[in-house]
Amino acid sequence: MWPAVPLLILFALCLRADDEIDTNKIDVSAPREAQHVHNATLGEIFENAVQAYLEEDWDGCVARFNDALHGYKVYKRMVTICRRKCKTETEGASPIFAENIEDLHFYEKKVRETLCLMKCNQDYREIAGAGALKRLPLATEQKFMNLTIYEYLHICYFQKGRYQDAANAAFTFLSLYPNHKMVLKNLQYYLNLPGVVAKEVVNLEVAPFVQMYIQGVQEYEAENYVEAIAEFESSLESYMESEENCRSYCEGPLDQGWYPEFTSSIANHFTFCLKCKRGCSLSLHNVNGNFKADLLRSHYNYLQFAYYKLGNLKAACAAVASYLLFLPADETMLHNKNYYSSQPKVKEEYFTPREEALFYVKRQEYELLLLNYISEEFTVIEDKFNKFIKKTNAKKAKQKNEEDLGKYSSLILHPPPGHSPSTRTQFVGNLSIFRDEEETEIQKSHIRKRLEVTDDVRIIAGEKELGGKNRYAADGLLNYIECNLLMQLTQIAMEGDGYEGNKSPHSSYERFEGVTVGRMALMIYFNLMKPELLELFLQRTEAVRDHVERYFNLDSPLYFTYTHLVCRTALPDSPTNRTDLSHEIHADNCVIKDEGCLREDPSYTWRDYSAILYLNDDFDGGEFFFAEDWKSRRVQGVIRPRCGRMVAFSAGGENLHGVRGVRTNRRCAVALWFTQDEKYLEYERVVADTMLTRVRTLGTVQHKDIKVPLRYEDMLIQCFKEDEMLRHILREGKGNENKQHK
């Protein structure tokens, strides 16, 4: 009947929350480390800190990274304060004219809010400088959002002998990347150094409500229900405040990349902000890398029992009703409701949800319905729009051709990774024993419904700009929130090519990591990863497939034949003047020989088209390029990676391509290969759809200390052997509830 106490990960009791925002004060004081740069932008401060790291200037590294952290927090705090302050003031203002003619009250409110924001920003500039609230470039802000600073800082602190600080910085970085092997090893090392106290290791970026929640759990376990209620109520209030701050920060500028009409511009910007706001709860539920989907609603679960133990049945009933808003069919809570209803003097009106819970759930439901409406209704318009773009051959942005890459001392050809024909045949053959339908019908039934390719997607280069046939590049396939979410998948990537155990298959100066759809499916099946991440991954890659198919106006459909999320990381000891390639010049379906590019073994001859979807740009080098031939290496066109950018091309010898060396940091992208021969359809996507449906229907499978091996195909087969529901879903072809029929 009563809630189980959640198990929190190591160090959870030692978390430290940031100070709450005081909307009446503007904090522009310097951080603990002295500020060395007063007039530089945050981007410049960050780059100066990186340079100090590279030059082994450990004092400068610590000071400048702390300057950058402090500056970003002040910037973000003040943006949020201004937006919330102005929205509150505008809500209470009386309109100029009483009658709301043509919805002018809405626009008047936005005009007033804009005026307030301008004044608020100006007030802050007078204190902090003229450039204080200029909007951060997206590329700069991503460096702060992904906690890259702490990946540097823990090393700088270690070099200075500040071991406790090094442990704190490493632990903070791991809160976003809990499976990062190198930083995990570093943290374990730091914990054994003199002066480091494990219980005092803290997450420097923890959400402010987490400490209150954890303290509430402690008091609850100790049966100190008065104290537990106080902590949980404070945590609830702080959680709602944190989410409101997050939602306010979402209301930033949108580079639409085109010139829409007045109404369209407003609608597009609104949708952009709304999608961002829907990601706030996702980020708030990350507790030191441990995603707790029930974090918010569990407050009400604890409160209902604590209030009951204190004899406050009215408050207990309200907490029960609030919890049921989130999970109306929860059997345990319905049982609790029946129990409380049977108590003397308990009235039916006691089961009225709390005001903040009712507002939160209603807003969530409305926003999700609205986003679904936008997704469904704009699909048809989007199809027509893309046909119009193709027919009119709209103006494409030009991209400069790069000069010849020059001669290289050695050439080692590495065909793109992928399952060999024999491996695939064995895998598909094993799956076939679990189904009754013909293979073709099951394949067709598992083509996912695509997400809309919105007007934000734009062609940036075509054949003319890229110097060859059957190739193009586009921006806008992902927004920065989706990129950040998909980057979380890199935490489960396997080091090396994933097939032969080669950790640096393409360059000895880089670490290669990858994760496949089959591994993702197993991770969500065993509750090792959030199913929403796999859902997003499948939907957005389907949007890429659809875009490629329609852009090239193909007579027959494209099928996925292989999907691989890959990261290439520059090794710390790699030379800055390296001349090797991250991936040598090659074609995707043929072997380069003196007589040409031949479609023969060991190449993947069934591949017809390829695409690469980029997830980040916070690295140096790593440019994709097309080459005229592999001997002269004359460059025809270059694509610089950035979040949401895609390059697509036919897979034959007409599109030789390679990747320049990654000089610093990590480059991540999703490599996609397509075929027009459906017998080579990627069965791991069928498996992923099937497992997603199973998880959505019955939940995950709990296995203590389960690990997905490097070669996981046998584990996938075993899951289908042991799980009758998986076999049923596969037989019925229900791996995807929203089927797309061609």
Secondary structure, 3 states (H helix, E strand, C coil): CCCCCCCCCCCHHHCCCCCCCCCCCCCCCCCCCCCCCCCCCHHHHHHHHHHHHHCCCHHHHHHHHHHHHHHHHHHHHHHHHHHHHHHHHHHCCCCCCCCCHHHHHHHHHHHHHHHHHHHHHHHHHHHHCCCCCCCCCHHHHHHHHCCHHHHHHHHHHHHCCCHHHHHHHHHHHHCCCCCCHHHHHHHHHHHCCCCCCHHHCCCCCCCCCHHHHHHHHHHHHCCCHHHHHHHHHHHHHHHHHHHHHHHHHCCCCCCCCCCCCHHHHHHHHHHHHHHHHHCHHHHHCEECCEECCCHHHHHHHHHHHHHHHCCCHHHHHHHHHHHHHHCCCCHHHHHHHHHHHCCCCCCHHHCCCCHHHHHHHHHHHHHHHHHHHHHHHHHHHHHHHHHHHHHHCCCCCCCCCCCCCCCCCCCCCCCCCCCCHHHHHHHHHHHHCCCCCCHHHHHHHCCECCCCCCCCCEEEECHHHHCCCCEEEEECCCCHHHHHHHHHHHHHCEECCCCCCCCCCCCCCEEEEEEEHHHHHHHHHCCCCCHHHHHHHHHHHHHHHHHHHHHCCCCCCCEEEEEEEEEEEECCCCCCCCCCEEEEEECCCCEEECCEEECCCCCCCCCCEEEEEECCCCCEECCEEEECCCCCCCEEEEECCCCCCEEEEECCHHHCEEEECEEECEEEEEEEEEECCHHHCCHHHHHHHHHHHHHHHHCCCCCCCCCCCCCCHHHHHHHHHHCHHHHHHHHHCCCCCCECCC
